[in-house]
Amino acid sequence: MLSDTDGGVEAQADAPEPASAGEPPVLEAVDVTMHFTVRGGLGRTTTVKALEHASLRLRRGRIVALVGESGSGKTTLARLFALMYTPTSGEIRLRGERVLPGRGRTAREYYSEVQMVFQDPFASLNSMHSVRHNLKRALRIHGRAGRDDIEERMLELLERVSLTPTKDFIGKLPHELSGGQRQRVAIARALAVGPKVILGDEPISMLDVSMRLDILNLLARLREEEDLALLYITHDIASARYLAEEIHVMYAGQMVEGGPTEEIIQNPQHPYTRLLLGASPDPARTVKAGAASVFADVEDSGEPPNLAAPPQGCRFHPRCPLATDECRTSFPARTEHATGQWVHCWLYPPGAST
Ligand SMILES: Nc1ncnc2c1ncn2[C@@H]1O[C@H](COP(=O)(O)OP(=O)(O)OP(=O)(O)O)[C@@H](O)[C@H]1O
């Protein structure tokens, strides 16, 4: 189904229109802002403006990628989806209903639908205990298996993530597994609760290059088999293109562009998306001539700002060769296109055709 070519990744074959098209999202961030108050010395406090008015919808059977450099707010949004924080403003909605961080049964019910897979599978598993213990715990807490069938359920989970022969893996300790195998166990543990949504926070970035594609293919297969809504967080736009039907691009806490994957790759509009593509050798090969060339040198294109004192307006303006006075004073409204692509950039005022 998916192929590896010359060590890089190519686009998936055109995905069919999902069965969930037109359905309401399973999980949704609506105009969410997150400011962290950080205490410094001498009783001083600083506000880190990590996320501003972000909206994102996750649908059944669909993979959405959230792409941006380190510190752009991707993990903050994933953690808001995982109810680890209460947003400063805006709402997280599960099937249209507002949800807030809770405890006990409320939290258990939520996490039986929404699971996270983290960057570091070693840290996310209990390293003192076997694969059996790690899986058993998840199945027990969520009442997904009884005393009689728990062993069978665990072997089934290992089969679903292709850790076979399953009996060879179930007694292993995390350090006896490769990084890719550990990530498969972490994914099996997430699947143990029968989730509807998986939030993958850079799930391949700590793995050997040789294992990355296998894990992406596993996620793609599980999305199909389990009809999951999947959020794939990455700073690598090539892997986003490989896996996701939709790409959303974030910069310094602001959502700058999004839409169907091939629209974003072939016709990037925001200068930051063009910078990301210019810095990524893989998809840039097929980007329209000149799309990335607004930057004289992508290697020397500056640094993201400090979010304790972010620039006014569009936070990308200090790095943007096309910035105007408007960019320095206010953040542009969203411009939507018939293709489903949208952008927040003063180069494309609402109503402009591209
Ligand atoms: N709990 C917190 N308290 C204070 N600041 C925070 C907290 N969590 C995140 N931040 C800050 O919010 C900003 C966004 O961080 P976040 O981790 O969401 O970015 P990211 O895009 O996921 O980056 P990375 O790819 O490095 O994980 C950063 O400036 C970060 O330092």
The ligand as an SDF file (V2000), in Angstrom:
LIG
                    3D

 31 33  0  0  0  0  0  0  0  0999 V2000
    3.9650   23.7970   30.9920 N   0  0  0  0  0  0  0  0  0  0  0  0
    4.5540   24.8300   30.3930 C   0  0  0  0  0  0  0  0  0  0  0  0
    4.9080   25.9190   31.0930 N   0  0  0  0  0  0  0  0  0  0  0  0
    5.4950   26.9840   30.4910 C   0  0  0  0  0  0  0  0  0  0  0  0
    5.7650   27.0560   29.1810 N   0  0  0  0  0  0  0  0  0  0  0  0
    5.4350   25.9980   28.4270 C   0  0  0  0  0  0  0  0  0  0  0  0
    4.8150   24.8220   28.9880 C   0  0  0  0  0  0  0  0  0  0  0  0
    4.5990   23.9290   27.9870 N   0  0  0  0  0  0  0  0  0  0  0  0
    5.0720   24.5130   26.8700 C   0  0  0  0  0  0  0  0  0  0  0  0
    5.5670   25.7410   27.1280 N   0  0  0  0  0  0  0  0  0  0  0  0
    6.1380   26.6830   26.1480 C   0  0  0  0  0  0  0  0  0  0  0  0
    5.1670   26.8220   25.1220 O   0  0  0  0  0  0  0  0  0  0  0  0
    5.7980   26.9340   23.8480 C   0  0  0  0  0  0  0  0  0  0  0  0
    5.2760   25.8480   22.9150 C   0  0  0  0  0  0  0  0  0  0  0  0
    5.7910   24.5920   23.3620 O   0  0  0  0  0  0  0  0  0  0  0  0
    5.3590   23.1930   22.7580 P   0  0  0  0  0  0  0  0  0  0  0  0
    6.0620   22.1400   23.5430 O   0  0  0  0  0  0  0  0  0  0  0  0
    3.8870   23.1220   22.6770 O   0  0  0  0  0  0  0  0  0  0  0  0
    5.9560   23.2640   21.2850 O   0  0  0  0  0  0  0  0  0  0  0  0
    6.2250   22.1050   20.2360 P   0  0  0  0  0  0  0  0  0  0  0  0
    5.8790   22.6600   18.8940 O   0  0  0  0  0  0  0  0  0  0  0  0
    5.5190   20.8740   20.6500 O   0  0  0  0  0  0  0  0  0  0  0  0
    7.7830   21.9040   20.3560 O   0  0  0  0  0  0  0  0  0  0  0  0
    8.6510   20.5530   20.2940 P   0  0  0  0  0  0  0  0  0  0  0  0
    8.6280   20.1150   18.8540 O   0  0  0  0  0  0  0  0  0  0  0  0
   10.0010   21.0140   20.7500 O   0  0  0  0  0  0  0  0  0  0  0  0
    8.0200   19.5830   21.2480 O   0  0  0  0  0  0  0  0  0  0  0  0
    7.2910   26.8650   24.1100 C   0  0  0  0  0  0  0  0  0  0  0  0
    7.7750   28.1870   24.2060 O   0  0  0  0  0  0  0  0  0  0  0  0
    7.3750   26.1570   25.4510 C   0  0  0  0  0  0  0  0  0  0  0  0
    8.5520   26.5080   26.1450 O   0  0  0  0  0  0  0  0  0  0  0  0
  1  2  1  0
  2  3  1  0
  2  7  2  0
  3  4  2  0
  4  5  1  0
  5  6  2  0
  6  7  1  0
  6 10  1  0
  7  8  1  0
  8  9  2  0
  9 10  1  0
 10 11  1  0
 11 12  1  0
 11 30  1  0
 12 13  1  0
 13 14  1  0
 13 28  1  0
 14 15  1  0
 15 16  1  0
 16 17  2  0
 16 18  1  0
 16 19  1  0
 19 20  1  0
 20 21  2  0
 20 22  1  0
 20 23  1  0
 23 24  1  0
 24 25  2  0
 24 26  1  0
 24 27  1  0
 28 29  1  0
 28 30  1  0
 30 31  1  0
M  END
$$$$
